[in-house]
C-alpha cells in the first residue's frame, strides 16, 4: 500500500512537470517568414538617390547578404570607406524610408502554405518573432500577412539594443517558454540560437547557409515534422 501511494505521487509529480512545460517556436523574419528583399532594395536605392550625394545602388542579391545583420554591420558592408557616423546616418534614413515604402505596398511574398503551417504550429506551440530589424518592421509583417493572431510576441534589436540571442531569451522569459527552437536562414541566426542555448532549425529555402543545425528544412511545409522530432528528443 505504501508503494502504491508513493508510485501515485511520483506519477502526479511527473505529470505536473509535463504540464508545466511550455514549448515555443521563435522565427527570424527575412528569408524565413517572408521575402521583402525586392521592396527593401527599391526603397533603399530610392533613399540613396534622392536623399544623399552617394551614387551606390544595390541589387536584390546584395540585400540577401545584408538581411539578418545588425544595422552597424550592414552600414559597414554598404559604405566601407565612410566613417561610422556618416554611414550609420544613411542607414537610419534608409530604414525610416523603408517602413513608409513597405506600408504603401502589397505584402511581400510569403512562403508556400505559410498560414496553414503556422496555424497548425500555433495550436501546439507558442509562436514569436525575433529579428535584428528596426522598430516597426515586424509590425508591418504582422499587419500585412493576414494572420497576426498566431504570434504571441515579437522583439527586435531596434527596440532593445540587445543581440538576437539575448532577444530570444527575452521573449522566452516574457512568455514563460521553457523549451524552444529558433528558425532562421543564416549563420547569424544559428549563432543567436546557440547564444540563447536552444536548438536551431535552418530555413534552407531562405537567403543563407548555416552550420551546427539541429535540423534543416528546404520547405516551410516540412517545419512541423522537424519541430516535433526535435522536441521528442528533449
C-alpha positions as CSV (number, residue, x, y, z in Angstrom):
1,X,0.0,0.0,0.0
2,X,2.9,2.3,0.8
3,X,4.4,1.5,-2.6
4,X,1.2,2.3,-4.3
5,X,0.9,5.7,-2.6
6,X,4.5,6.6,-3.5
7,X,4.0,5.5,-7.1
8,X,0.9,7.6,-7.4
9,X,2.7,10.6,-6.0
10,X,5.6,10.1,-8.5
11,X,3.1,9.9,-11.4
12,X,1.4,13.1,-10.3
13,X,4.8,14.8,-10.0
14,X,5.9,13.8,-13.4
15,X,2.5,14.8,-14.9
16,X,2.8,18.2,-13.2
17,X,6.2,18.8,-14.7
18,X,5.0,17.8,-18.2
19,X,2.0,20.2,-17.9
20,X,4.3,23.0,-16.7
21,X,6.5,22.8,-19.8
22,X,5.6,25.5,-22.3
23,X,7.1,24.8,-25.8
24,X,7.7,27.6,-28.3
25,X,9.0,28.3,-31.8
26,X,10.6,31.6,-32.5
27,X,11.2,32.8,-36.0
28,X,13.6,35.1,-37.8
29,X,11.7,37.2,-40.4
30,X,13.6,38.0,-43.6
31,X,14.2,34.8,-45.6
32,X,12.2,32.8,-43.0
33,X,8.7,34.2,-43.0
34,X,8.7,36.5,-46.0
35,X,10.9,37.8,-48.8
36,X,10.8,41.6,-48.8
37,X,14.2,41.9,-50.5
38,X,12.9,43.5,-53.7
39,X,10.8,46.1,-51.9
40,X,13.6,46.9,-49.4
41,X,16.1,47.2,-52.2
42,X,13.9,49.6,-54.1
43,X,13.3,51.7,-51.0
44,X,16.9,51.9,-50.1
45,X,18.1,52.7,-53.6
46,X,15.5,55.5,-53.8
47,X,16.7,57.0,-50.5
48,X,20.3,56.9,-51.6
49,X,19.4,58.6,-54.9
50,X,17.1,61.2,-53.5
51,X,18.4,62.0,-50.1
52,X,22.2,61.6,-50.3
53,X,25.1,62.6,-52.6
54,X,26.1,59.0,-53.0
55,X,26.0,57.1,-56.3
56,X,25.8,53.5,-54.9
57,X,22.8,51.4,-56.0
58,X,22.3,47.9,-54.7
59,X,20.9,44.6,-56.0
60,X,18.5,42.1,-54.5
61,X,21.4,39.7,-54.2
62,X,23.2,42.4,-52.1
63,X,20.1,42.7,-49.9
64,X,20.0,39.0,-49.3
65,X,23.6,39.3,-48.0
66,X,22.6,42.3,-45.8
67,X,19.4,40.9,-44.3
68,X,19.6,39.4,-40.8
69,X,22.6,41.5,-39.8
70,X,22.7,44.5,-37.4
71,X,22.4,48.0,-38.9
72,X,26.0,48.6,-38.0
73,X,27.2,45.6,-39.9
74,X,25.0,46.4,-42.9
75,X,26.3,50.0,-42.9
76,X,29.9,48.8,-43.0
77,X,29.2,46.5,-45.9
78,X,27.4,49.1,-47.9
79,X,29.7,52.0,-47.3
80,X,33.1,50.6,-46.2
81,X,35.0,53.8,-46.9
82,X,32.8,56.1,-44.9
83,X,33.3,56.9,-41.2
84,X,30.8,55.2,-38.8
85,X,28.6,58.2,-38.1
86,X,28.1,59.1,-41.7
87,X,27.3,55.6,-42.9
88,X,25.0,55.0,-40.0
89,X,23.1,58.2,-40.7
90,X,22.5,56.9,-44.2
91,X,21.3,53.5,-43.0
92,X,19.0,55.1,-40.4
93,X,17.4,57.2,-43.2
94,X,17.1,54.1,-45.4
95,X,15.4,52.2,-42.6
96,X,13.0,55.0,-41.9
97,X,12.0,55.4,-45.6
98,X,11.8,51.6,-45.9
99,X,8.9,51.4,-43.4
100,X,7.0,54.1,-45.3
101,X,7.6,52.3,-48.6
102,X,6.6,48.9,-47.3
103,X,3.5,50.3,-45.7
104,X,2.3,51.5,-49.1
105,X,2.9,48.2,-50.9
106,X,1.2,44.9,-51.0
107,X,2.5,42.2,-48.7
108,X,5.9,40.9,-49.9
109,X,5.9,37.2,-50.9
110,X,5.2,34.7,-48.1
111,X,6.3,31.1,-48.4
112,X,4.1,28.2,-49.7
113,X,1.1,27.5,-47.4
114,X,2.7,29.6,-44.7
115,X,-0.6,30.4,-42.9
116,X,-1.7,26.8,-42.8
117,X,1.7,25.7,-41.5
118,X,1.8,28.4,-38.8
119,X,-1.9,27.8,-37.8
120,X,-1.1,24.1,-37.2
121,X,2.0,25.0,-35.2
122,X,0.2,27.7,-33.1
123,X,-2.3,25.0,-32.0
124,X,0.6,23.2,-30.2
125,X,3.3,25.8,-29.5
126,X,3.7,29.5,-28.6
127,X,5.0,31.4,-31.7
128,X,7.0,34.5,-31.8
129,X,9.3,36.6,-34.0
130,X,12.8,37.8,-33.1
131,X,14.7,39.9,-35.7
132,X,17.7,42.3,-35.9
133,X,15.4,44.9,-37.6
134,X,14.3,48.3,-36.7
135,X,11.1,49.1,-34.7
136,X,8.1,48.9,-36.9
137,X,9.3,46.3,-39.4
138,X,7.9,43.3,-37.7
139,X,4.7,45.2,-37.2
140,X,4.4,45.7,-41.0
141,X,4.7,41.9,-41.5
142,X,2.0,41.3,-38.9
143,X,-0.2,43.9,-40.4
144,X,0.1,42.6,-43.9
145,X,0.4,38.8,-43.5
146,X,-3.2,38.3,-42.6
147,X,-2.7,36.1,-39.5
148,X,-1.0,38.2,-36.8
149,X,-3.1,36.4,-34.1
150,X,-0.9,33.4,-34.5
151,X,2.1,35.2,-32.9
152,X,2.1,35.8,-29.1
153,X,5.1,38.1,-29.0
154,X,7.9,39.7,-31.0
155,X,11.1,41.6,-30.4
156,X,13.8,43.4,-32.4
157,X,17.3,44.9,-31.9
158,X,15.9,48.3,-32.7
159,X,13.7,48.2,-29.7
160,X,16.1,46.7,-27.1
161,X,19.6,47.2,-28.4
162,X,20.3,43.6,-27.5
163,X,21.8,40.8,-29.5
164,X,19.4,38.4,-31.3
165,X,20.3,35.7,-28.8
166,X,19.5,38.0,-25.9
167,X,16.2,38.9,-27.5
168,X,15.3,35.3,-28.0
169,X,15.8,34.7,-24.2
170,X,13.8,37.9,-23.5
171,X,10.8,36.6,-25.4
172,X,11.1,33.2,-23.9
173,X,11.1,34.7,-20.4
174,X,8.2,37.0,-21.1
175,X,6.1,34.2,-22.5
176,X,7.2,31.6,-19.9
177,X,8.6,29.3,-22.7
178,X,10.7,26.6,-21.1
179,X,11.5,24.6,-24.3
180,X,12.1,26.4,-27.6
181,X,13.6,26.2,-31.1
182,X,14.6,29.0,-33.4
183,X,14.0,29.0,-37.2
184,X,16.3,31.2,-39.3
185,X,18.1,31.2,-42.6
186,X,21.6,32.4,-41.9
187,X,24.7,31.6,-39.8
188,X,23.9,34.7,-37.7
189,X,20.6,33.0,-36.8
190,X,22.4,29.8,-35.9
191,X,24.8,31.7,-33.7
192,X,21.9,33.5,-32.0
193,X,20.2,30.2,-31.2
194,X,23.5,28.9,-29.7
195,X,23.8,32.1,-27.6
196,X,20.3,31.6,-26.3
197,X,21.0,27.9,-25.6
198,X,18.3,26.5,-27.8
199,X,18.2,24.2,-30.9
200,X,18.4,25.9,-34.3
201,X,16.4,24.8,-37.4
202,X,17.9,26.1,-40.7
203,X,15.4,27.6,-43.2
204,X,17.4,26.3,-46.2
205,X,14.8,27.9,-48.5
206,X,15.9,31.4,-47.4
207,X,18.9,33.5,-48.1
208,X,21.9,31.9,-46.5
209,X,23.7,28.8,-45.1
210,X,24.3,27.7,-41.6
211,X,26.3,25.2,-39.6
212,X,25.5,23.2,-36.4
213,X,21.8,22.9,-37.1
214,X,19.5,20.6,-35.2
215,X,17.5,20.2,-38.4
216,X,17.2,21.8,-41.8
217,X,14.1,22.3,-43.9
218,X,14.1,23.1,-47.6
219,X,10.4,24.0,-47.5
220,X,8.4,25.7,-44.7
221,X,5.8,22.9,-45.0
222,X,8.4,20.5,-43.6
223,X,8.7,22.5,-40.4
224,X,6.1,20.8,-38.2
225,X,7.8,17.4,-38.7
226,X,11.2,18.9,-37.9
227,X,9.9,20.6,-34.8
228,X,8.2,17.5,-33.5
229,X,11.3,15.4,-34.0
230,X,13.5,17.9,-32.0
231,X,11.1,18.2,-29.1
232,X,10.6,14.4,-29.0
233,X,14.4,14.1,-28.3
234,X,14.4,16.6,-25.4
